[in-house]
Amino acid sequence: MYFGDAADPKYAAFEHSAARTKHKFTYLKTDACTSEFNLQAPAIALFHGNSTPVVWNGESKEDLITWMNAEATPPYFEFNEHYVDIIFGHET
């Protein structure tokens, strides 16, 4: 999820990553206040269900893609076929 103004360079990195990650993500953008999650705009965060967001602190588009791929698997999840490739290292 992107928090902030779409004119910020972080938003360009966020948009750039959409088709370049190994895993499927739902991309959302909001200008809403980020105090609920203790974030300061502009910010990019991943949400795994109801868990606390994982915040990206990188600089480049490539850093964002690498980070998203590394953070794709939530810390706790019910094992199902969606996670088979992630867990066993197969490319999808």
N, C-alpha and C positions, 0 to 999 in steps of 0.2 A: 504494500500500500504506500502510495506517495502522499505526503502531507506538505502542502505549500502551493506556491505560485507556479504555474506551468511555464513561465518565462525563465525560471531558474535553470542553470546548467544540469543540476541533479535530475530534473525532469527529463531532459534529453537522454541521459544515461538510462533512466527508468524505461523510457519508450524503446530505446535501442535494444535492451535486454530481452524484450518480449519474444522474439522469434529465435533467440540464440542460446537459450538454456536447454539442458538435457531433459528437464522435467516440466510438467504442466503446472502453471500458476494462474491464479485469477488476479488480474491487475485492476486495482482501484485507485482513484485519485480523489482527494478532498482538500478543500481550503479550510476545513473545520479546525477548531482549536485542538491542539494536541496535548493539552494538560492532563487529560484522562490517562494517557500513556506515558506521561513525563517526557515528551519529545518536544524539540524545538524545530519549527519549520525553517528551512526545508528539511525533510527527513524521509527516509525510505525504511520500511520495516516489514518483516514477514510475520504472519500470524499462523500458528498451528492450532486450530480449534480455539479453545478458550484460554490458551496459555498467554503468558506475558509476551509481548512482541519482541522479536530479535531485530535489533537496529543495525543498519549498515553504516559504517563509518569510513568507507573507502573514498577514493577520488576519481578513478577512471571507469569507463564503461566496461572494460575488461575485468577490473576488480569486482564490479557488481555481478557480472555473469558468473565468475568463479565463486563468489560468496553465495549466490543463490543456489548454485549446484551443490555446494557443500552443506547448505542449510535446508535442502529440500526434504529431508526426512525428519519428521518431528521427533523429539526425544522419547516420547511414548506413543505407541500406536497399536491398533489391533492389526495383527498380521493378515493381509489379504493379497490378492494377485497384483494390486497396484504397486506394492512395495517389493515384489520379487526381484525385478531388475535392479532396483536401487540397492537392495541388501546384498545380492549376489554379484553385483558389478557388471551386469549385462547392459549394453547400450540399447536404447529403444529408438 
